[in-house]
Amino acid sequence: MNRRNRTSAKEYLTIALLALALVWLLWLLWGIAQKEEKARHAANGAREELERLEDRQATLKANIDELSTSRGEEATLRETYGVARPGEEVIIVVPDETREKGQELPWWRVFLGWFGL
């Protein structure tokens, strides 16, 4: 009977070691799964960033193409430095003074104003 108890103790020790090894392997698999998920999210983020950068590149190329023309250069100089051609004059738009400040228009005038009338 003593021999049977030893065998049983060895079996329990073997089962405990196998259970411990199984828990350790599951722990390793869990860590790998978490790393894979992080890598997948990082790859998706990199793909989205690449798409944004490609769109930006297309926009910049279009801007460069537009600015490389003489008309584009002229427009840029006019906007940036306020340059005018010889003979051009400044136009000053004066607000309509027939209406007093704070005076509201009737509703039908506002409505017609939406249509440019």
Backbone as CSV, one residue per row, in Angstrom:
resi,resn,N_x,N_y,N_z,CA_x,CA_y,CA_z,C_x,C_y,C_z
1,MET,0.810,-1.179,0.000,0.000,0.000,0.000,0.864,1.257,0.000
2,ASN,2.016,1.184,0.587,2.934,2.298,0.616,3.386,2.665,-0.793
3,ARG,3.606,1.650,-1.621,4.043,1.863,-2.994,2.956,2.601,-3.792
4,ARG,1.735,2.262,-3.514,0.631,2.905,-4.215,0.542,4.383,-3.861
5,ASN,0.817,4.760,-2.657,0.801,6.164,-2.254,1.913,6.947,-2.948
6,ARG,3.075,6.351,-3.141,4.170,7.014,-3.840,3.798,7.266,-5.298
7,THR,3.193,6.281,-5.915,2.784,6.425,-7.301,1.754,7.535,-7.405
8,SER,0.855,7.568,-6.494,-0.164,8.583,-6.486,0.456,9.966,-6.274
9,ALA,1.437,10.079,-5.424,2.098,11.353,-5.178,2.851,11.797,-6.426
10,LYS,3.496,10.849,-7.125,4.191,11.193,-8.374,3.198,11.664,-9.434
11,GLU,2.058,10.998,-9.464,1.033,11.398,-10.440,0.524,12.809,-10.133
12,TYR,0.304,13.104,-8.873,-0.149,14.445,-8.503,0.902,15.503,-8.850
13,LEU,2.154,15.188,-8.618,3.238,16.107,-8.942,3.321,16.328,-10.453
14,THR,3.160,15.262,-11.225,3.185,15.367,-12.681,2.009,16.212,-13.169
15,ILE,0.831,15.980,-12.628,-0.352,16.743,-13.022,-0.162,18.222,-12.661
16,ALA,0.385,18.505,-11.510,0.603,19.887,-11.079,1.599,20.586,-12.008
17,LEU,2.685,19.861,-12.364,3.670,20.446,-13.275,3.074,20.690,-14.663
18,LEU,2.275,19.754,-15.147,1.626,19.927,-16.445,0.623,21.091,-16.410
19,ALA,-0.119,21.212,-15.313,-1.068,22.320,-15.182,-0.323,23.651,-15.141
20,LEU,0.791,23.685,-14.436,1.608,24.891,-14.367,2.170,25.242,-15.749
21,ALA,2.620,24.230,-16.483,3.130,24.468,-17.834,2.007,24.967,-18.746
22,LEU,0.809,24.425,-18.585,-0.332,24.864,-19.393,-0.687,26.321,-19.102
23,VAL,-0.687,26.693,-17.834,-0.972,28.083,-17.458,0.096,29.002,-18.029
24,TRP,1.362,28.580,-17.952,2.460,29.379,-18.491,2.313,29.553,-20.005
25,LEU,1.962,28.488,-20.736,1.768,28.582,-22.182,0.584,29.490,-22.529
26,LEU,-0.491,29.387,-21.757,-1.629,30.274,-21.994,-1.248,31.731,-21.757
27,TRP,-0.443,31.971,-20.726,0.030,33.331,-20.447,0.863,33.866,-21.622
28,LEU,1.734,33.026,-22.179,2.535,33.431,-23.332,1.656,33.712,-24.547
29,LEU,0.664,32.869,-24.782,-0.247,33.080,-25.913,-1.039,34.372,-25.748
30,TRP,-1.443,34.679,-24.540,-2.178,35.924,-24.278,-1.301,37.138,-24.606
31,GLY,-0.034,37.095,-24.201,0.894,38.181,-24.510,1.109,38.335,-26.010
32,ILE,1.227,37.220,-26.719,1.403,37.279,-28.171,0.158,37.866,-28.829
33,ALA,-1.025,37.475,-28.351,-2.266,38.001,-28.928,-2.369,39.510,-28.713
34,GLN,-1.969,39.979,-27.541,-2.004,41.422,-27.285,-1.025,42.169,-28.188
35,LYS,0.159,41.617,-28.374,1.144,42.252,-29.247,0.656,42.267,-30.697
36,GLU,-0.011,41.205,-31.114,-0.534,41.138,-32.484,-1.613,42.195,-32.690
37,GLU,-2.458,42.381,-31.684,-3.511,43.388,-31.789,-2.918,44.799,-31.863
38,LYS,-1.919,45.070,-31.066,-1.255,46.370,-31.121,-0.610,46.590,-32.486
39,ALA,0.030,45.551,-33.013,0.685,45.667,-34.316,-0.345,45.893,-35.417
40,ARG,-1.505,45.234,-35.327,-2.561,45.415,-36.325,-3.093,46.850,-36.289
41,HIS,-3.304,47.377,-35.087,-3.769,48.763,-34.963,-2.717,49.741,-35.490
42,ALA,-1.459,49.469,-35.207,-0.393,50.341,-35.702,-0.320,50.295,-37.222
43,ALA,-0.516,49.120,-37.807,-0.489,48.997,-39.268,-1.667,49.744,-39.892
44,ASN,-2.840,49.636,-39.281,-3.997,50.379,-39.800,-3.768,51.878,-39.690
45,GLY,-3.209,52.326,-38.594,-2.897,53.741,-38.436,-1.881,54.209,-39.465
46,ALA,-0.890,53.366,-39.745,0.121,53.727,-40.744,-0.502,53.802,-42.134
47,ARG,-1.444,52.879,-42.430,-2.131,52.921,-43.730,-2.946,54.200,-43.882
48,GLU,-3.667,54.575,-42.829,-4.464,55.806,-42.869,-3.560,57.023,-43.024
49,GLU,-2.444,57.034,-42.323,-1.492,58.138,-42.435,-0.923,58.213,-43.854
50,LEU,-0.642,57.065,-44.447,-0.137,57.031,-45.819,-1.162,57.606,-46.787
51,GLU,-2.439,57.253,-46.604,-3.491,57.794,-47.471,-3.590,59.312,-47.325
52,ARG,-3.520,59.809,-46.094,-3.564,61.257,-45.878,-2.374,61.948,-46.533
53,LEU,-1.200,61.335,-46.396,-0.008,61.933,-46.981,-0.052,61.906,-48.506
54,GLU,-0.611,60.837,-49.087,-0.737,60.783,-50.539,-1.715,61.835,-51.039
55,ASP,-2.819,62.049,-50.310,-3.756,63.114,-50.670,-3.078,64.476,-50.577
56,ARG,-2.321,64.677,-49.526,-1.597,65.947,-49.349,-0.593,66.148,-50.472
57,GLN,0.089,65.071,-50.854,1.060,65.158,-51.934,0.374,65.542,-53.245
58,ALA,-0.783,64.945,-53.520,-1.516,65.289,-54.738,-1.938,66.755,-54.725
59,THR,-2.392,67.239,-53.570,-2.780,68.647,-53.449,-1.587,69.563,-53.673
60,LEU,-0.460,69.224,-53.078,0.735,70.051,-53.231,1.242,70.045,-54.669
61,LYS,1.169,68.882,-55.328,1.580,68.830,-56.727,0.676,69.702,-57.592
62,ALA,-0.631,69.676,-57.308,-1.560,70.527,-58.054,-1.242,72.000,-57.817
63,ASN,-0.929,72.353,-56.569,-0.556,73.738,-56.262,0.730,74.140,-56.985
64,ILE,1.701,73.247,-57.015,2.963,73.541,-57.700,2.720,73.719,-59.191
65,ASP,1.891,72.840,-59.770,1.574,72.965,-61.195,0.884,74.293,-61.480
66,GLU,-0.012,74.691,-60.592,-0.724,75.961,-60.780,0.223,77.147,-60.639
67,LEU,1.120,77.072,-59.668,2.039,78.188,-59.437,3.153,78.261,-60.476
68,SER,3.388,77.184,-61.195,4.459,77.209,-62.180,4.048,77.947,-63.453
69,THR,2.776,78.271,-63.601,2.331,79.061,-64.750,2.533,80.536,-64.456
70,SER,2.581,81.337,-65.519,2.780,82.778,-65.318,1.581,83.395,-64.611
71,ARG,0.392,82.891,-64.896,-0.816,83.402,-64.232,-0.792,83.093,-62.737
72,GLY,-0.325,81.896,-62.390,-0.224,81.521,-60.976,0.800,82.351,-60.238
73,GLU,1.939,82.616,-60.896,2.953,83.461,-60.268,2.402,84.863,-60.024
74,GLU,1.709,85.393,-61.021,1.137,86.725,-60.893,0.119,86.786,-59.764
75,ALA,-0.745,85.778,-59.680,-1.754,85.757,-58.619,-1.102,85.690,-57.245
76,THR,-0.049,84.907,-57.129,0.646,84.797,-55.845,1.289,86.127,-55.465
77,LEU,1.930,86.784,-56.418,2.537,88.082,-56.123,1.486,89.108,-55.725
78,ARG,0.363,89.101,-56.408,-0.697,90.051,-56.084,-1.241,89.820,-54.677
79,GLU,-1.474,88.562,-54.331,-2.034,88.262,-53.006,-1.020,88.516,-51.896
80,THR,0.223,88.130,-52.130,1.224,88.218,-51.075,1.720,89.643,-50.853
81,TYR,2.044,90.332,-51.923,2.692,91.638,-51.790,1.802,92.817,-52.185
82,GLY,0.592,92.554,-52.631,-0.298,93.639,-53.002,0.175,94.382,-54.246
83,VAL,0.801,93.680,-55.144,1.341,94.271,-56.360,0.209,94.483,-57.356
84,ALA,0.282,95.599,-58.114,-0.716,95.882,-59.143,-0.004,96.186,-60.453
85,ARG,-0.685,95.969,-61.548,-0.142,96.301,-62.858,-0.160,97.828,-63.039
86,PRO,0.670,98.322,-63.903,0.631,99.763,-64.183,-0.731,100.144,-64.750
87,GLY,-1.315,101.196,-64.224,-2.611,101.663,-64.683,-3.775,101.132,-63.864
88,GLU,-3.547,100.105,-63.038,-4.627,99.588,-62.185,-4.809,100.510,-60.992
89,GLU,-6.038,100.628,-60.539,-6.327,101.483,-59.411,-7.019,100.690,-58.309
90,VAL,-7.070,101.272,-57.143,-7.701,100.634,-55.990,-9.187,100.964,-56.004
91,ILE,-10.005,99.974,-55.722,-11.444,100.179,-55.609,-11.808,100.066,-54.141
92,ILE,-12.485,101.074,-53.623,-12.918,101.069,-52.232,-14.429,100.908,-52.219
93,VAL,-14.901,99.900,-51.557,-16.329,99.641,-51.453,-16.843,100.341,-50.201
94,VAL,-17.807,101.231,-50.394,-18.377,102.000,-49.295,-19.697,101.360,-48.898
95,PRO,-19.910,101.146,-47.592,-21.170,100.534,-47.170,-22.352,101.466,-47.425
96,ASP,-23.512,100.869,-47.589,-24.741,101.609,-47.847,-25.126,102.395,-46.598
97,GLU,-25.190,103.719,-46.695,-25.473,104.555,-45.538,-26.928,104.970,-45.473
98,THR,-27.744,104.505,-46.415,-29.151,104.889,-46.386,-29.865,104.236,-45.214
99,ARG,-29.342,103.172,-44.752,-29.936,102.471,-43.624,-29.171,102.834,-42.363
100,GLU,-29.865,103.180,-41.328,-29.231,103.543,-40.072,-28.734,102.290,-39.362
101,LYS,-27.711,102.498,-38.552,-27.199,101.363,-37.784,-28.251,100.926,-36.778
102,GLY,-28.424,99.643,-36.652,-29.385,99.098,-35.703,-30.780,98.999,-36.275
103,GLN,-31.035,99.626,-37.418,-32.363,99.550,-38.021,-32.458,98.233,-38.787
104,GLU,-33.481,97.476,-38.464,-33.647,96.191,-39.127,-34.528,96.347,-40.357
105,LEU,-34.249,95.500,-41.335,-35.046,95.501,-42.551,-36.333,94.736,-42.320
106,PRO,-37.392,95.087,-43.048,-38.617,94.292,-42.937,-38.363,92.865,-43.425
107,TRP,-39.205,91.941,-42.963,-38.992,90.532,-43.275,-39.029,90.263,-44.766
108,TRP,-39.863,90.989,-45.505,-39.949,90.724,-46.938,-38.705,91.205,-47.676
109,ARG,-38.022,92.236,-47.150,-36.754,92.673,-47.752,-35.649,91.643,-47.493
110,VAL,-35.641,91.092,-46.289,-34.658,90.052,-45.957,-34.884,88.844,-46.849
111,PHE,-36.154,88.472,-47.034,-36.479,87.331,-47.886,-36.027,87.558,-49.318
112,LEU,-36.298,88.739,-49.846,-35.875,89.051,-51.219,-34.368,89.167,-51.312
113,GLY,-33.738,89.559,-50.230,-32.275,89.645,-50.199,-31.610,88.301,-50.384
114,TRP,-32.272,87.249,-49.954,-31.735,85.897,-50.153,-31.626,85.563,-51.635
115,PHE,-32.484,86.139,-52.426,-32.479,85.870,-53.867,-31.727,86.948,-54.647
116,GLY,-31.087,87.880,-53.942,-30.312,88.905,-54.586,-31.155,90.044,-55.154
117,LEU,-32.368,90.181,-54.676,-33.256,91.239,-55.156,-33.347,92.368,-54.165
